[in-house]
Amino acid sequence: MSRTSTLIVLGVLIALAPFSGIPVNLRALLEVIFGMFVLGIGFSLRAHEARRMHGAKSAPVAAAAELPVEPQPIAEPPHGVSPI
């Protein structure tokens, strides 16, 4: 099951939990657990999107980095200045 499908199923379970008829303590525990899963999936989707966007931005930069670079001449220090 994909992350988005799992997120939808967890949302439905959280929405239906008050009407389930299970004891309040168990229901509260399940809602916290489901909420942690929703939080984890949300962070996972956000990280995946950030990696995808970063990969799209870095592709042109990688192509520009492959351009040949001409060596620059070494500048000599001005006369009258100590080399130390």
KAPE-V288520 format. One record per helix or strand of 3 or more residues. SS is the DSSP state (H for helix, E for strand). FROM is the first residue (numbers start at 1). LEN is the number of residues. Records with the same first field share a line. If there is no record, write none. Layout:
BEGIN
SS=FROM-LEN  FROM-LEN
END
This chain:
BEGIN
H=3-17  24-42
END
